[in-house]
């Protein structure tokens, strides 16, 4: 009887780990083993089995080299076409890799951004790992998730339609850089945006005291519906209604922007 997919995948994973142990020092092999188990946990067997264990081990080593140095809040991103000469492995696809603080919407946003660029996505690998780093941002340990130790970081690899032009690869990087910055701002300001909507719902009767009661109540009901987990707040900004020469105008209230409408630059860095 043919072994189940889980048994085959476990056997392949052990082969990769054995290969890593033969190529790395004991300390690095221990970190690589833990990373391998997280890295391939949700990858379908058919995608893993298409590569030799030694190739999968090389991919793990290259990813660990990529995330070796990182500061808090920094986005690591690279877009490249791997070759045997340079990376030690080759692929018919262009590889997009990112390391970020773990937060919601990273994979969805990356997928949407790449799809909007007309790129087919052939494989997504997305381990979330708990890491320890020293004061200079160097990776010192990778912990078991159940330990609760360390800080969670998201590692994402997209394998997309091959792009041979450096300009095309630079565009992919730039679009993802901007999109990930929007995600960070939206997540960081999430509670503030909800508080702003709650204030609007609470104060609407006072702010709109010239409107008929049923209109005010409908507006309040709509805001309550938004706040009841029916809406993802991406950006919030206050406006002031002022009388112009011919009509009323909306003026932005300086400093009121949150999320992707935040006016002030944040500390998001990319490399």
One Martini backbone bead per residue (centre of mass of N, CA, C, O) as a GRO file, in nm:
protein
  271
    1UNK     BB    1   0.097   0.036   0.022
    2UNK     BB    2   0.072   0.360  -0.010
    3UNK     BB    3   0.176   0.616   0.132
    4UNK     BB    4   0.091   0.881   0.271
    5UNK     BB    5   0.134   1.212   0.241
    6UNK     BB    6   0.236   1.254   0.530
    7UNK     BB    7   0.459   1.040   0.521
    8UNK     BB    8   0.610   1.151   0.275
    9UNK     BB    9   0.662   1.433   0.389
   10UNK     BB   10   0.822   1.346   0.636
   11UNK     BB   11   1.049   1.202   0.482
   12UNK     BB   12   1.141   1.450   0.321
   13UNK     BB   13   1.205   1.631   0.560
   14UNK     BB   14   1.428   1.445   0.678
   15UNK     BB   15   1.614   1.470   0.433
   16UNK     BB   16   1.661   1.771   0.453
   17UNK     BB   17   1.778   1.771   0.741
   18UNK     BB   18   2.017   1.586   0.675
   19UNK     BB   19   2.146   1.775   0.470
   20UNK     BB   20   2.189   2.013   0.662
   21UNK     BB   21   2.372   1.860   0.869
   22UNK     BB   22   2.605   1.815   0.642
   23UNK     BB   23   2.642   2.157   0.592
   24UNK     BB   24   2.627   2.233   0.898
   25UNK     BB   25   2.643   2.337   1.185
   26UNK     BB   26   2.496   2.254   1.472
   27UNK     BB   27   2.355   2.527   1.531
   28UNK     BB   28   2.242   2.579   1.239
   29UNK     BB   29   2.091   2.306   1.209
   30UNK     BB   30   1.885   2.352   1.435
   31UNK     BB   31   1.750   2.598   1.308
   32UNK     BB   32   1.691   2.468   1.028
   33UNK     BB   33   1.503   2.248   1.127
   34UNK     BB   34   1.281   2.427   1.242
   35UNK     BB   35   1.229   2.588   0.986
   36UNK     BB   36   1.151   2.355   0.798
   37UNK     BB   37   0.892   2.268   0.946
   38UNK     BB   38   0.749   2.544   0.900
   39UNK     BB   39   0.790   2.592   0.594
   40UNK     BB   40   0.646   2.294   0.497
   41UNK     BB   41   0.373   2.238   0.642
   42UNK     BB   42   0.167   2.381   0.399
   43UNK     BB   43   0.299   2.228   0.172
   44UNK     BB   44   0.247   2.051  -0.083
   45UNK     BB   45   0.379   1.762  -0.181
   46UNK     BB   46   0.395   1.813  -0.493
   47UNK     BB   47   0.583   2.063  -0.458
   48UNK     BB   48   0.817   1.926  -0.305
   49UNK     BB   49   0.865   1.664  -0.494
   50UNK     BB   50   0.987   1.838  -0.741
   51UNK     BB   51   1.228   1.839  -0.539
   52UNK     BB   52   1.517   1.798  -0.414
   53UNK     BB   53   1.640   1.784  -0.102
   54UNK     BB   54   1.890   1.965  -0.166
   55UNK     BB   55   1.723   2.203  -0.275
   56UNK     BB   56   1.554   2.255  -0.022
   57UNK     BB   57   1.799   2.311   0.156
   58UNK     BB   58   1.895   2.559  -0.003
   59UNK     BB   59   1.645   2.732   0.041
   60UNK     BB   60   1.670   2.746   0.346
   61UNK     BB   61   1.948   2.876   0.360
   62UNK     BB   62   1.873   3.135   0.198
   63UNK     BB   63   1.651   3.231   0.390
   64UNK     BB   64   1.825   3.256   0.646
   65UNK     BB   65   2.013   3.466   0.523
   66UNK     BB   66   1.794   3.682   0.471
   67UNK     BB   67   1.688   3.685   0.796
   68UNK     BB   68   1.944   3.744   0.975
   69UNK     BB   69   1.893   4.063   0.917
   70UNK     BB   70   1.682   4.261   1.147
   71UNK     BB   71   1.471   4.517   1.218
   72UNK     BB   72   1.235   4.666   1.369
   73UNK     BB   73   0.997   4.728   1.109
   74UNK     BB   74   1.134   4.577   0.885
   75UNK     BB   75   1.146   4.532   0.531
   76UNK     BB   76   1.205   4.245   0.355
   77UNK     BB   77   1.301   4.248  -0.002
   78UNK     BB   78   1.291   4.019  -0.290
   79UNK     BB   79   1.374   3.989  -0.651
   80UNK     BB   80   1.431   3.677  -0.831
   81UNK     BB   81   1.647   3.460  -1.036
   82UNK     BB   82   1.746   3.163  -0.985
   83UNK     BB   83   2.076   3.009  -0.973
   84UNK     BB   84   2.322   2.783  -0.957
   85UNK     BB   85   2.566   2.981  -0.936
   86UNK     BB   86   2.441   3.172  -0.706
   87UNK     BB   87   2.211   2.996  -0.523
   88UNK     BB   88   2.199   2.667  -0.597
   89UNK     BB   89   1.930   2.724  -0.763
   90UNK     BB   90   1.640   2.661  -0.975
   91UNK     BB   91   1.381   2.841  -1.171
   92UNK     BB   92   1.098   2.920  -1.377
   93UNK     BB   93   1.067   3.139  -1.161
   94UNK     BB   94   0.989   3.411  -0.982
   95UNK     BB   95   1.118   3.539  -0.676
   96UNK     BB   96   0.934   3.631  -0.378
   97UNK     BB   97   1.059   3.795  -0.080
   98UNK     BB   98   0.950   3.825   0.272
   99UNK     BB   99   1.009   4.020   0.576
  100UNK     BB  100   0.799   4.053   0.871
  101UNK     BB  101   0.593   4.153   1.072
  102UNK     BB  102   0.342   4.008   1.218
  103UNK     BB  103   0.027   4.030   1.033
  104UNK     BB  104  -0.236   4.113   0.885
  105UNK     BB  105  -0.276   4.079   0.520
  106UNK     BB  106  -0.013   3.995   0.371
  107UNK     BB  107  -0.095   3.776   0.166
  108UNK     BB  108  -0.339   3.917   0.040
  109UNK     BB  109  -0.184   4.168  -0.057
  110UNK     BB  110   0.030   4.028  -0.225
  111UNK     BB  111  -0.163   3.880  -0.414
  112UNK     BB  112  -0.312   4.129  -0.525
  113UNK     BB  113  -0.069   4.282  -0.637
  114UNK     BB  114   0.030   4.061  -0.836
  115UNK     BB  115  -0.237   4.029  -0.991
  116UNK     BB  116  -0.256   4.329  -1.089
  117UNK     BB  117   0.021   4.268  -1.263
  118UNK     BB  118  -0.032   3.978  -1.412
  119UNK     BB  119   0.055   3.752  -1.205
  120UNK     BB  120   0.125   3.433  -1.165
  121UNK     BB  121   0.065   3.200  -0.898
  122UNK     BB  122   0.232   2.891  -0.799
  123UNK     BB  123   0.349   2.969  -0.501
  124UNK     BB  124   0.308   2.952  -0.136
  125UNK     BB  125   0.525   3.045   0.135
  126UNK     BB  126   0.426   3.068   0.506
  127UNK     BB  127   0.610   3.126   0.762
  128UNK     BB  128   0.577   3.149   1.119
  129UNK     BB  129   0.814   3.291   1.343
  130UNK     BB  130   1.018   3.260   1.634
  131UNK     BB  131   1.243   3.515   1.740
  132UNK     BB  132   1.586   3.603   1.805
  133UNK     BB  133   1.760   3.916   1.869
  134UNK     BB  134   1.990   4.132   1.867
  135UNK     BB  135   2.079   4.467   1.878
  136UNK     BB  136   2.159   4.426   1.552
  137UNK     BB  137   1.945   4.200   1.428
  138UNK     BB  138   2.053   3.922   1.485
  139UNK     BB  139   2.013   3.596   1.454
  140UNK     BB  140   1.994   3.356   1.743
  141UNK     BB  141   1.688   3.235   1.738
  142UNK     BB  142   1.449   2.954   1.715
  143UNK     BB  143   1.129   2.894   1.818
  144UNK     BB  144   0.881   2.745   1.950
  145UNK     BB  145   0.560   2.837   1.936
  146UNK     BB  146   0.465   2.721   2.227
  147UNK     BB  147   0.666   2.895   2.409
  148UNK     BB  148   0.630   3.225   2.364
  149UNK     BB  149   0.891   3.308   2.244
  150UNK     BB  150   0.969   3.585   2.117
  151UNK     BB  151   0.922   3.700   1.780
  152UNK     BB  152   0.703   3.748   1.528
  153UNK     BB  153   0.757   3.634   1.188
  154UNK     BB  154   0.719   3.690   0.839
  155UNK     BB  155   0.746   3.448   0.573
  156UNK     BB  156   0.752   3.506   0.214
  157UNK     BB  157   0.686   3.300  -0.081
  158UNK     BB  158   0.674   3.378  -0.422
  159UNK     BB  159   0.578   3.208  -0.723
  160UNK     BB  160   0.617   3.351  -1.040
  161UNK     BB  161   0.615   3.473  -1.320
  162UNK     BB  162   0.856   3.523  -1.532
  163UNK     BB  163   1.112   3.788  -1.502
  164UNK     BB  164   1.387   3.926  -1.686
  165UNK     BB  165   1.347   4.213  -1.611
  166UNK     BB  166   1.461   4.446  -1.396
  167UNK     BB  167   1.225   4.646  -1.415
  168UNK     BB  168   1.006   4.442  -1.337
  169UNK     BB  169   1.127   4.364  -1.060
  170UNK     BB  170   1.127   4.653  -0.944
  171UNK     BB  171   0.821   4.690  -0.959
  172UNK     BB  172   0.742   4.467  -0.769
  173UNK     BB  173   0.891   4.579  -0.526
  174UNK     BB  174   0.753   4.859  -0.514
  175UNK     BB  175   0.458   4.763  -0.484
  176UNK     BB  176   0.503   4.596  -0.225
  177UNK     BB  177   0.618   4.813  -0.047
  178UNK     BB  178   0.366   4.994  -0.050
  179UNK     BB  179   0.158   4.780   0.048
  180UNK     BB  180   0.299   4.711   0.322
  181UNK     BB  181   0.276   4.996   0.435
  182UNK     BB  182  -0.034   5.000   0.442
  183UNK     BB  183  -0.070   4.765   0.633
  184UNK     BB  184   0.079   4.881   0.875
  185UNK     BB  185  -0.099   5.133   0.912
  186UNK     BB  186  -0.372   4.990   0.943
  187UNK     BB  187  -0.295   4.815   1.189
  188UNK     BB  188  -0.183   5.036   1.383
  189UNK     BB  189  -0.478   5.215   1.344
  190UNK     BB  190  -0.730   5.048   1.405
  191UNK     BB  191  -0.833   5.149   1.683
  192UNK     BB  192  -0.848   5.448   1.602
  193UNK     BB  193  -1.062   5.409   1.379
  194UNK     BB  194  -1.280   5.288   1.556
  195UNK     BB  195  -1.299   5.532   1.749
  196UNK     BB  196  -1.388   5.734   1.532
  197UNK     BB  197  -1.652   5.587   1.456
  198UNK     BB  198  -1.774   5.588   1.742
  199UNK     BB  199  -1.784   5.894   1.769
  200UNK     BB  200  -1.970   5.944   1.529
  201UNK     BB  201  -2.208   5.777   1.638
  202UNK     BB  202  -2.239   5.941   1.908
  203UNK     BB  203  -2.234   6.253   1.764
  204UNK     BB  204  -2.435   6.281   1.527
  205UNK     BB  205  -2.683   6.427   1.652
  206UNK     BB  206  -2.515   6.689   1.700
  207UNK     BB  207  -2.386   6.733   1.413
  208UNK     BB  208  -2.701   6.667   1.278
  209UNK     BB  209  -2.944   6.867   1.391
  210UNK     BB  210  -3.075   6.945   1.091
  211UNK     BB  211  -3.180   6.669   1.065
  212UNK     BB  212  -3.366   6.420   1.031
  213UNK     BB  213  -3.407   6.161   1.244
  214UNK     BB  214  -3.399   5.919   1.038
  215UNK     BB  215  -3.121   5.995   0.919
  216UNK     BB  216  -2.959   5.977   1.177
  217UNK     BB  217  -3.029   5.683   1.249
  218UNK     BB  218  -2.918   5.558   0.990
  219UNK     BB  219  -2.627   5.649   1.037
  220UNK     BB  220  -2.588   5.507   1.310
  221UNK     BB  221  -2.651   5.220   1.207
  222UNK     BB  222  -2.419   5.205   1.007
  223UNK     BB  223  -2.187   5.240   1.212
  224UNK     BB  224  -2.260   4.995   1.384
  225UNK     BB  225  -2.219   4.791   1.155
  226UNK     BB  226  -1.920   4.845   1.105
  227UNK     BB  227  -1.835   4.781   1.414
  228UNK     BB  228  -1.960   4.472   1.368
  229UNK     BB  229  -1.749   4.323   1.178
  230UNK     BB  230  -1.816   4.452   0.857
  231UNK     BB  231  -1.530   4.612   0.856
  232UNK     BB  232  -1.231   4.742   0.707
  233UNK     BB  233  -1.008   4.962   0.825
  234UNK     BB  234  -0.779   5.178   0.639
  235UNK     BB  235  -0.907   5.483   0.654
  236UNK     BB  236  -0.892   5.808   0.829
  237UNK     BB  237  -1.064   6.135   0.806
  238UNK     BB  238  -1.098   6.469   0.876
  239UNK     BB  239  -1.355   6.716   0.816
  240UNK     BB  240  -1.432   7.049   0.719
  241UNK     BB  241  -1.712   7.253   0.697
  242UNK     BB  242  -1.717   7.514   0.452
  243UNK     BB  243  -1.780   7.830   0.332
  244UNK     BB  244  -1.788   7.935   0.025
  245UNK     BB  245  -1.861   8.136  -0.234
  246UNK     BB  246  -2.071   7.899  -0.369
  247UNK     BB  247  -1.988   7.663  -0.162
  248UNK     BB  248  -1.931   7.398   0.001
  249UNK     BB  249  -1.641   7.275   0.185
  250UNK     BB  250  -1.366   7.053   0.221
  251UNK     BB  251  -1.143   7.026   0.504
  252UNK     BB  252  -0.863   6.922   0.627
  253UNK     BB  253  -0.762   6.787   0.927
  254UNK     BB  254  -0.487   6.822   1.072
  255UNK     BB  255  -0.374   6.504   1.190
  256UNK     BB  256  -0.634   6.294   1.133
  257UNK     BB  257  -0.489   6.074   0.998
  258UNK     BB  258  -0.535   5.724   0.926
  259UNK     BB  259  -0.354   5.497   0.807
  260UNK     BB  260  -0.350   5.551   0.465
  261UNK     BB  261  -0.421   5.869   0.568
  262UNK     BB  262  -0.162   5.939   0.677
  263UNK     BB  263   0.044   6.226   0.685
  264UNK     BB  264   0.268   6.106   0.842
  265UNK     BB  265   0.552   5.964   0.868
  266UNK     BB  266   0.693   5.662   0.921
  267UNK     BB  267   0.908   5.376   1.031
  268UNK     BB  268   0.917   5.238   0.769
  269UNK     BB  269   1.133   4.984   0.644
  270UNK     BB  270   1.347   4.893   0.367
  271UNK     BB  271   1.551   4.606   0.194
   0.00000   0.00000   0.00000
